[in-house]
Amino acid sequence: MDKFVRVYSGGELVKGPNGVEFGDLSEQGIWFKAAPTYSELIDAVYKKLGLEPTTHDLRAQGRTNVGGGAHRHFIMVPIDDDMSWSNYVNAVFNGTDWNCLEVYVQAEERPSAEPVSPEPALLDSEPPDAQCQNTPPQHPEQGAPLFTSSMVTANAPTIHPQHARLGKTRSTRARAGIAGRFAGQPGQYQCGASGTVDTTSYLLIGLYDDVHRAHALASGQHLTELNPRNREPLRFDKRYEHYLRPAGLMGLANICRAGLPSIDRALVSALVDRWRPETHTFHMPCGEITITLQDVAMILGLPISGHAVIVNKTESYIELYQRYLGKAPPSDKSRPGLRVAWVRAEFNKCPEDADEETVKQHARAYILSLVGGLLFPDASGDRYTVYPFPLIADLENIGSYSWGSATLAYLYRAMCDACRRQSDQSNLTGCLLLLQFWSWERFPIGRPDMLKPKFPNVDELEDDRDRPTVGLRWVVGACTYRSAPARCYEHFTNEFDLLTDDQVVWSPYRQDRVKTLHLAPICTQDSHLWLTQAPLVFFFMVEVYTPERVMRQFGLHQECPPPFRDTSVELHWCCRGKVRSDWADKHKSFVDMWEVKEQHVIMEERPYDHANYMDYLRWYRRSTRIRLCTPRVSNGHQDGASVRSATADDEDSLRASKLRYTPRAHLIHSVTDKLTILAKEAVSQKGCSRGECNAFIERVTRTCVELVGELGGSSLCDIAAAVPDSTTIAAERGSDGQRDTEDELNNSMVPDQENESGPVPEKRTRFQVDHTQVDSTVHSRSPSKRKRGGPARR
């Protein structure tokens, strides 16, 4: 079917229950003698529509199904060159039952008077270096591979096909629309009376946004927490150490022996909401941040150097179990994987008088429980992932593989999948232990208070490889959770919406922070590979690693904007689905790139520069969605009367005691936005006329009345006499009257501290709404520990 293409034109796309639909568009079919190239497709479309390349430009988008199983959900992907066309074709025919090439084309007449130039409205507001990097090449290389030689340095970006179309000639109306969207307006479907679909969005998001959890939250939908999947390993035996040390798994085993913490599902769910598959980074209000190979090595002590974790299986798993475990499980063809219950029953305790071969069999089972239960957990929850078992079977060579990069690839893919799941009880896999420890190291949100850790005495250890890793400090000391208004998903989502630059620990592994830990050598032995741009490989998974987007985490200069590398829709389509045994052959090109990973290391020597990072933040805030919280309760007031709060309802204390935490991020954003605008307007009032001053005073008064209404509203009666129109202003505002001021604030809401480290005092007002008054308290906040409000009133 790759020789037949359905072409739709002559109207607008519409949004239906299963995503993008073609509605009443004109449909025409085009047959080709062989699978067409991009140029052949465009030439055929020109001929079919009766247009000339000299008078019209064609914009093409392909429709593809990103749903799973019986659930179909269609999105549009841009098609601009041979590479994007090839990726689209492969995505359509790679394991989906919707094997049909459907292309939507828009013909735009070339203006005769307008010169061909880049987007002036977009480029005028960007820093000079951003203007240079955002201008796409005029002649993109045909058939360019996913990874090119330009990826070796951070100064030679590869332009994503989605963004390459920005350099094409457009009508004035089209340019104005794009400039408006990229200036910071939400990239959502415009489903008005016509029900048309806007298929472009922010610069950094778009391909997955219509099904992303962040899009749903920003639209006011209520989502539930994800269901984390991981399994505790088998019982440890000291005889296993002989095999764990050379395998590079001693650090992980020590963490498990000390006692694994429970996974905070609210915290990890709030993190996944901010994960973007387009960039493989978390989009926080203070910039991009991600889990890197450095984090994997320092927290879990896993090896980074070594071969890619992939192999072509030559024997059946039953034969492998019989040979290397000494027994095989009962036949079960319902689902792939090895039953956890069977492994625990047979190998949880190694006999005291076991011979060497029996110890090896139990050691393999223990390593399988570490790898299959913690690093690569199966979504079912009752089975171990068995893909790595052929590598585990050879105990002498386990350490020759890069378990760290494979763990990161698996976690990346798990978050890429989970961030697009919105149903109740959706699963989250991947190494959640790494995700949680990483969050605790970086953010104050959800972090437990840690008392003095009780590390083992390194002088008494038999081997340096038994020394602790950074992750061990979270389990060897007594950790207590801070009191919060409610330890719930909404609370963490709200807190991440308010995250500021000074609250993030950008460099948690500085020498002065970890010198007292006496870390194992494996934590730092592969530091020369932390900045490689080679792809991360785990059997059927290949994930793009993008350290160039988070150079501040390494204390280095951040390019503005960072080079954009395609994380590949095609690679995200590769899943185990139909079990196959030739993944090493299918992904040979990526495996070869990993084998020469030293050649793809970013050679950046410039240190972190705060002024440069502020330029990056200004570009970043225009390029992505940084706010997810929306109002969940109404504080609107009419006629100066206050609305009685449920927390103060003396007649129903039981109902009040069951109230959930109410997010405040939208309230704080609204207040800061309006005050920022007033401050900017006040600067421009110098030397103005009396009439202009009076108008400004009126705007200030109106804004103050609106803020009083938002912060409680009961004080409106106190200013009603002084401001006669105050009740009218509050009534006009309504319960949902939060203004869209993000466009005006992108360049003014950037942190203004002068250096990265050291406490930066910042004031915040906490509002506790009562039925008679508004109680306002000022707190100070430091980067290391942030004060929060007390528990919600019961």
N, C-alpha and C positions, 0 to 999 in steps of 0.2 A: 504493500500500500504506500510505499515511499515514492511511488511514481505518480500518485494522484494527490492533488491539492485542492481543497475547497477555499475559494476566495470570496470574502464578504466585503461589501463597500456600499457607499451611498447613504450613510446615516450614522447614528450614534449607537454605541453599545449600551446595554441595559443591565441592571443588576437583578438577578433572580434568586430563588431559594438555594440554588446550587452555584452561586457565584456569578461570573460574567456570562451573559447570554447575548445572542445576536439579534433577537427580536425580529423586526420586519426588514432587516437589511437584505439587499440584493445578493443572491448566492449564485456563483458560477463555478463549475468544475474545470480543472485544467489537467489533462493527461500529458505525461512526458515519456519519452522512450526509455530513459534511464533516470535514476534519482537525480533531481536537478540541483545545481549549485545555486548560491544566492543570486548571482548575476543572471542566470537563466530564468530563475523564478521572477525576478523584477522585470526582465525583458518580456516575458510572457504576460505578466499582469498589465504592463503598458499596452501591449497589443490587444489584450482582451477588453480593456476599458476604452480603447480608442484614444489614448493620450500620447503625447510626445514628451520625451525627456527634456527637450529644450524649453518647454513651456510649463511643465508641472514637476513637482517633487512628490515622491511617494514615501509614505511612512508606513511600515509594516509591523504588525504585532501578531504573535502566534498564541493560540489558546491551548492551554495544557491543563490536565487534571492533576491536582495536588492532594486530592482526597485519598482515603484509605479504604480498601475493601469495597463494600457495597456503597459507601458514602462517597459521592463525587463532589468535588469543589473545583471550579474552573477559575484560573487567573490568566492574565495576559502578560506575555513576556516580549520585550522589544526584539526586533530582528533588524540588524543594521549592516551586517557583513557576513562573510562565509563562516566565521567562527560562531557567531550567535545563531546563524541558521543551522549549522551542524549540531550545536548544543541542543537546540530546540527539537530537531528531528530525533536525536538520541534519547531525549527526555520522553518524547511521546511513545517511542517504541521500546522503552526499557522497563519491562515488567508491568505495564498497565494494560487494562483491557480496553482502553479508549485509544485505539490505534488509528487515528485519523488526523491528518495535517490540516488544520484550520487556520487560515491567515486573514486577518482584518487589515485592510489598507485604507489610508486616507490620502487623497490627492490634494495637494496645495498648489495653487497657481503661483508661478514665480513673478514677483513684482518687478516691473520694468524700471522703476525709478530708484528703488532701494538698493544700495550696494550690499554685497555679501560681506558680512562681518559677524564676529562673535556676539553673544548676547550682551548688549551694553547695559541694560537695566540690571542684570545680575552682576556683572563684573565691576561696575562703578563702586559698589559698596564693599568690595573685598580687598584685603591686603594685596600689595603688588605681587608677592610670591604666590598667593592663592590664585590671582588672575592668570599667572603664567601656567600653573599646573592644571587649572581647570579647563584650559583651552585644549580641545581634543586635537589629535593629529588629523591633517587634511586627507591623508591617504593611509588608513590603517592597514597594517600588514595582513594580506589575505591568508587565511588558514593558519593564523598564529596559534600556537599551543597555549594551554591554560597557564603554564609557567614559562616565562621568557627570561632571557639573560638580563633584562632590565630589573628583574626582581632582586638581583644580588645587592644593589645599593638602594638606599632610601631616597636617592635624588633623581631616580629615573622611573617615574610612575607608569603603570600600565592602565590605560583608560578602560573602564567597564563599558561594554556595549550599550548598556542602558543609558550611559551619560554621553556617549559619543554623538548621539543625535542632537545634542545641544548646539553643536557648531554648524548645523545646517541652516539654510535660509528658511525663514518663517515669515508669515504675515505679521503685521504690527499687532493685531489682536492676539495671535498665538504667543508672541514674545511677551506681551503684557501679562498674559495668564501665567506663563512659566515664571516670570520675575516675581509675581505675587506669591506663587506657591513656594518658591525657594527662599523668599524673604522670611518665612516662618509660619505661614498659615497651615493649619492641619491638612494633611494629605488624605482626605476621606472621599468616599464616593459622593457625588453630588446627585442625590436621589430626590429631586424635587418633583414638580408635576410631570416633567418629561421623563424622569427616571434614568437620565443619562449617567454614564460612568466616567469619572476622571481617572485614567489609568496611570497618571504620573503622580509622584508624591515628593516627600523630602528627598534631598540629594542622597542621603545615606540609607534610606529605606524605601520600600516600594514593592519589590517582587513578592514578598510574603506578608505584607502588612494587612491585607484584607482579612486574613484568618489569624492574625497575631493576637495574643492575649493583651498586649499593650493597647492595640487599637480598640479592643472591646472595653477595656477599663476606661480609656479616655472618652469613649462614647457613652459611659454611664452604666454599662452592664455590670452585673454582679457575678463574679467568678468564685469558685471554690478552690481550696488548696489542692496541689498536686499530691499524688500518693507515692512517696519515695519507696524504691525497691532496692534493698541490699540484704545480705545475709552474713551472720557472724561466722567466722571460720571454725574449723574443728579444734579440738583441744590440742594445745601445744605440748610438744615433747622435746626435751633438751637434746635428744639424739638427732633432731632435725636440723640443728644449727650447722652441722657439717655441710649440709646441702643448701641452706638458706643464704649463708654468707657469700659464696661465689655467685649465687644467682642474683644478688643485689636486692634481696627481699627481707633482709634482717631488720631494717628500719620499720617496715610495715608490720612485721611480726611482733616487734617490741611494743608498738602502739596497741595492737590487738591484745597482747598479754596484759597490758596495764589496764585495759577495760575500755571498750569503745563507747563513746557518748551516743545518746539517742539522736537521730536526725531530726532537726527542727523543721518540720514540713512547712510551717508558715514562712520561715526565713528563706529556705531554698526556693519556695514558690515565688516569693517576691523578687528574688534574684533572677529567676528564669523569665519573669515578666519583662525584664529590661535587657534580655539577651537578644541580639540581632543576628540572624543567620547570614545577612548580607555582608557583615564585617567581622563576625566571630569576636565581638566585644560586647561588654555591657554598656549601654548608653545611660550614663548617670548625669545628673544636672551639672556636675563639675567636670565632665569630659568622659572620654572612653577609657575603660579599664578592663582587663581581661586576665584570665589564668594563663600563665606562661610556663615554659619548660623550667624556668628558674623556680617557680612555685612548686612544681611537681618534685623537683630534686630536693629542695630545702625542706618541704613539709613531710613528704613520704620517704625520701631517700631512695627513689627509684633511679635506675641507670638510664641515661639519655643516649650515650654512645652505644653503638652496636647495630645489628641488622634490624631491618623492619620486621615487625611481628606479623609475619605472613608466610605461608608455605602451602604448596600443593599437596593435598592429602593423597597418599598412595595406598592406604589400607582403610578398611572400614573401622568405625569407632569400636564396634564389638570386638574386633581382633586386637585393637590397641588396648582396650580395657583388659582383655584376657592376658595379654602379654605383659603389661606393665603394672597392673593392679592385682594380678593373680586370679581375678574372677570378673565376671561380666554381670551387669544388672539384668533383671527380667526384661524380656522383649516388650518395648513400648514405642509404638510408631505414631502415637497421637500428636506429639510435639517434639521438636528437637531439644536436646539437652539431657543432662544426667540428673536424675532425681536426687534432691538434697536428702530426703529421708533415707534413701538406700545408702548413700555415702556415709551419713552419720551412723547408721546402724552397723556398717561394716568396718569403718576406719576411724571412728571418733577417738578411740584409745588404743595406743600401740602396746601390745603385751610386753611385760617386763622382760621375759626370756626370749623375745623375738630375735631371730637370726638377722644377718645383714640384709638379705633379700627382702624379708618381711618389713624391716625398718624402711627400706627404700620404697616399698609399695605404699606404706602409710605416709611417708614423706611426700610422695607424689600426690596422694589424696589431700594432704594438708595444703600443699601449694595450690592445688586446684581450688580448694575452698577459699584461699586468699585471692587468687586471680579471678575465679569465676563468681565469687560472692561479693567481693569488695571493689575490685578494679573494673570488671566487666560484668556487672550483674544482669541477669536475665529478667525481662519484664514480667515473666510469669510469677516470680517470687518463690517457686518451689523447685526450681531447676538451676543447675550450674551451666554457664556457657562452656561449651566443650571445644570451640574452635581452637583455643591454645593448647589443648591436651597433647597433640603430637610434639609440640615444643617442650612441654613440661616432662614428657616421658623420658627425654634424654637429660637426666639430672646433671651430667657433666657440662652441658653446653647451654643451660638456661641463661646464664649470665651473659651470653654473647648477643642477646637481643635487647632492643631498646624498649623496655617495658614502660618507661616514663612517657615517651612520645605516643605509644599506643594507648595508654591510659588517658592522655589528653585528647587524642582523636575520638575515643569512645565517649568521653564526657561532652566534647563539642557536639557530636552528632546527637547525643541524648537531649541536650538543651535545644538544639535546632528543631528537633521533633516536638519536644514538650511545649515550647513556646507557642506552638500552633494548635494546642489542644485546649478546648474550652468546655468540654463536657465534665460533669461531676465524676470524681474518682478517676481522673486521667492519671496515668502512671508517669513517673520520672525515674529514669535509670541513670547509669553513669556512676563514676566514683563520687558519691555524695559526701563521703568523708573528706575528700580533698576540697570539694566545693565549700563545705561548712567551715573547715579549718581556714581556708583561704579568706572567707568572709570575716571570720573572727580576727585574723591578722590585719585586715585592711580597714574595716568599718567598725564604728561603735555600736551599730544597730544589731541587736540580738546577741551581742557579745557577752558572755558570762564574766562575772568578776572572778579573777583568778588569784588565789592566794599563792604563797611562795611554793613553787614546785619542788618536789622531792626527787631530784634526778639521781640515778645510780652514781656511785663513786667511780669515775673513769679509771682511777688507778687500780681498781680491783677487777676490772674487766679482762677477760682472757684475750680479746682481740679488739683492735681499734674499730673494726667494722661493727662492733656491738654498741658503739656510742650512740647517743640519742639523735633524733632529727628534730626539726622545729615543731613538727606536729605532736611530738611526745609531750611537750610542755602543757598541752591542753587536757591531758588525761592523767598525768602523774600528780598534779596538784589538786586541791579541793577547789572546785569551781561552783559558784553560786550564781543563779540568774538574777539579774536586776529586776526590781519591781517595775512594772509598766502598767499603763492604764488597762491594758488587757493584752495578754500575749497571744495575739491573733494576727491573721493574715492582713487584715485591713490596717492594723497598726504599722506593720513593717512596710507595706506599700506606701503609707503616708510618710513614714520616716525617710525612705529612700527618695521621695519626692522633694524633701527638704534638705537633702544631703548637700553640704557645702565643701568647698575645696579644702578648708583647714581641718575638716573632720577625717579626711582620708589619710591613712598611713601609706604614703606612696612608696617608701623604701623600707619595708619591715626587716630586711635582712642586712642592714648596715652592720659593720663590724662591732660598733659600740653596743648594738642591741643583742647580738648573738654570741659575743665572745665568752660569756659566762656559761654557755650551753655545752661547750666542748663537743661540737657536732662531729658526726661520723664523716670520714673523708669523702664518701660517695655523694654527700650533699653539694660539694663544690668541685668535684673532680672533672665535671663536664661543663664547667662554666663557659668555656669557649664556644659552646653550641647553643647557648640560650638565645642568641639573636639570629639563628639560622632561619632562612625562609623556605627551607625544604618542606614538602608536604608531610603530614602526619599520617601514618598508615597502620591500620589494624584489619587484616583480612579483607572483608568486603567494604570497609570504610576508608576513605581518603579525605582528609580535612585540611584546608588551607590554614597555615599558621601565619599570623599577621603581627609580629612584634613591632613592625614599623609604625603601627597606629598607637602604640602605648609606650613610646620611648621614655616618657617621664618615669615610668616604673623602674627603669634602669638608670635613672639619673642622667639621661642624655637629651640632646636637642631634639625637639619634636618638629617635624616638617609640617608646614601649614599650606594647604591641607595635606594629610598623609596620602601617600600613593595608594590609589584604589586598585585592589586586586580582586578578581572575580572569585567568589567562593563556590561558584558553579552549581547551577540548578541540576545539571546532569549528574554530578557526583553525589548530591543529596538524594538523588533517585536510587542510587545503588544501595540495595538492602539485601539481607540474606534471603528473604522470601523463599524462592526456590533454591534449596540448598545445592551448592555447587562446590567443586573441589579444585578449581583452576583459578582462584583469585590471584595468585602470584603471576600468572600469565596475563590475566585481564588488566592488572594494574602495574605491569612491568615498567612502564615509563616513569611512574611515580616512585616505585621501589628503587629504580636506578638513580633518581634524583636524591632520594634519602641516603643512598650509599655514598654519595659525594656531598653530603650536607655541609662539610667544612667549606666548600666552595661557594655556598649561598649565604654565608654569614654577613650581616650588615656591618660595614666598616664605618662606624660613626664615632668620632672622637670628641666632637663638640659637647660640652657639658650642658645640663639643663639651664635654660634661660627663662626667667619669669616673664619678661616682656614678650618674648616670642610665644610663650604659652598663652598669654592673654589674647594675642592675635588668633591663635588656634581656637580658643574658646568662643571668640566672636563668630568665627566661621562655623564652628561646631553647632552653636545654638541656633543658627539659621538652617542647619542641615538635617536636624533630626527632631524627634519628639522627646522632650525632657520632662513633661508633666503628664502623669497618669491619673491623678486623683481628681474626682469631680464631686460636687456637693451631693451628699446623701440624705441630708435633712434640711428642712426649710427653716431659716431664721427670719423670714420676712415678717414685717409688722405693718399694720395699717392703722391709721387714725391715732397714732401715738400710743396705742395700747400694746402691752407686752403679751406674748403668748406663754401660757403657763407651761413650764418645763416638766417633763415626766420625772426627772430626777428629784424634783421638789414636790412631787405629788404625795402628800401625807396620807391620802386615803387609799393609796395602792402601793405600799412599800415593797410588796413582793414583785410587782411588775417592774418597779424601779431597780430592784436588785438584779434583774435579769437583763438589763440594758447592755448592749455591746458597746465597744469603743467607737466613738465617732471621729472619723478622720478630720484633721484640721489643716491639711496641706493646702486645699483649695482656698481656705479662708486667709491663710498667711500669704499665699501668692497674690490674692486679690488686694490685700492691704498694701503689700510692698509694691505692687505694680502701680497702684494709684498714687501712693506717696512719691514714688520715683518720678512719675510723670509731672506731679506738682513741683518737685524740686527742679526738674529740667525747665519747666515753664517759668519758675521764679527767676532763674538766671537770665532769661531773655527779657525780664520786665524792667531792667535797669534803663533809666532815661525814657520810659514810656510816658504817654500822655495820661491825664487824669481819667479820661474815659476808659483807656486800656487797663489802668490799674483797678478801676471799679469792676470791670468785667472779670479780671483775674480774681479779685476778692470774692466775687459771686461764684466763680468756679471752685475756689477753695472751700467756701461755705457749703456748696452743694456736695462736694466730695466728702467733707467731714461728716455731714449728715448721713451719707450713704455708708461710711465706715462705722458710724455709731450703730446704724441699723444692722450691719453685718456682724458686729461684735456683741450683739445682745439685744439692742433695740429698746430696752426699758428706759434708757436715759433720754429717749426722744422727748419725753414729757418735760424734762428739765430745760430743754432748749427750744421748746415750742413757742414760748413767748418771745424769745429773742430772734428766732428764725421762723416767721409765720408759715412759710411754705415747707417746713421740714417734714411734716407728715405726708404731704403730697409727694415730696421727693422719695420718701421711703416706700410709699405705695407704688409709685411708678417703677421703682427699681424691681419689685417683685421678688419672689423666692429664687428665681433662676437668673437674675440679672447680672451675672458675672461677665464683665466686659472682656472682649478679646484684645488685649493690649500687648501681646507677646511680640508683635512686629516692632513696636516702639522701644522695647526693653532689651532686645537681644544684645545691643552694644553697651548697655548700661548696667546689666546685672552680673558682670564678671567680677570675681573676687579681686580686691585691690591691695592685698598684702604684698610686701616687697620681697619677702624671701619665703622659701619652702618650709623650713623648720621653725620651731618656736611657737609659743602660744600666741594666738591672735584673738584678742578679746572681741566678743560680738554679743550684742544684746538681743534678747528675744522676749517678747511679751507673751505670757501664757494666759489664756482667757478661760475662765471657768464660769459658764453661764448659769446663773441662778434666776429664780422667778422674780427677784426683787432688785438685783444689782449685778454689775459686772465687776468681778474681782480680777485685777490686773497685777501680775507680779513679774519683776524683771530678774532674769537669770543671766549669768555669764557662762560662756562655753569655751572649752579648750579643746585642741585637736585630739588629746589623748582620752578624755572622758567627757561625755556629754550628759548634762542633767536633763532629766525628763520629768514630765508631770507625774504626779502620784496616781494611784489607782482611781478609776472612775468611781464617782459617788454611788454608794449602794443604798 
